[in-house]
Amino acid sequence: MAARPCAARNLRIYQRFLSLNALFNSDVLGVININSETGVDMPKIKSNRGAAKRFKITAGGIKRKQSHMRHILTKKSSKRKRQLGSPSYVHERDVPSIHIMLPYA
């Protein structure tokens, strides 16, 4: 499956940022401070707003909501609804793509 256009665009912008960062020999944290000399600002990478609303990055991993809790709840047992209400974590193979969509999280 091909990468989503916004994620690919964020990746290109981030790679350009890293190359310019190496070019200007900035500090260890990776922040370019050339505003005082040239007045140039680096473009900010946009977060994917859909991903920002769906995921929360924690120390244990990336939390997400489970599906099947929006409608047709009468036929589901209380145990099933209770277990679906608890958050779960994103699979480790999906973590890099979420980090691309949420660069500052």
N, C-alpha and C positions, 0 to 999 in steps of 0.2 A: 504494500500500500504506500502510495507516495505521501510525502510530507505535506501538511497543510500549508497554503501559501503564506499565511501570516507567521507561522512558525519558521518557515524557510527564510522569510524576510528578516525576522528577528535574529536568526542565526547569522545571516550575511552582515547585518549591522553590528552584531557583537564581534564577528571576526574582524571587521574593519576597525572597530574600536580597539581591539587587541593589537592590531598591526600599527595603528597610530600611537598607541600607548608605548609600544616598543621603540617606535621612531623617536618620540620625544623624551624617552628615558625618564619617565616620571617615577614617583615614589613607589614603595613596595605594595601599597594597597591597590594599585591599579587605577588611581584617579589622576586624570590629566589636569594640571593646574597651569594653564597657559592664558587664563583670562586677564591677568594683570599686565602681561606683556603685549599680547596681540588682540585681546578682546574676543577671541574665538571660543565658543562653547561647543562641547561635543554633543551630538544629538542623543537624546535619551531613547532607550529601547522601550517600545510600548509593550505593556503587559496585555495578554489576551484576556479581555474582560469576562468572557464566559468561563475561562479557567479560574480566574480570580474569585468568581462567585461560587465555584464548585469545590475547590480544594483549599486545604489549610496545611501549611508546612509546619510540622512539629519536630521535636527532637527524636521521636520514635519513628518518623516517616511522614508520608503525606496522607492526611485524612480525607475521606470522601464519604458521601452519603450513599446508602444502598437504594436500589430501585424498588418498585412495586409497593410504594406507600402513598400514592397519590389518589387512587380511586379504587372502586370495587373492593372495599375493605370488609364488607359484611361476611363474605364467604371465607375470609382468612381467620385462622384461630388467633386467640389472644397471644399465645406463645410466639406464633410466627410474626405477628405485628410487632411485638416487643423486641424480638431479635432483629427484625429489619430496621427498627428505630435506632439501634446502636450503630455508631460509625464504624467503618472498616478502613483498611489501609490500601493504598494503591500498590499493585504488583511491582516488584523491583525492575521488571523490564520496561515499564511505562514511566518510571521516574525521570529518565533523561529528557523525554519529550515534554513533560510537565515543567521541568526546570527551564527549558527553552521558552515555553509559553509564559512563565513567571520569572523573569530574570532577576528581579529585586527581592523575591520572597525568600 
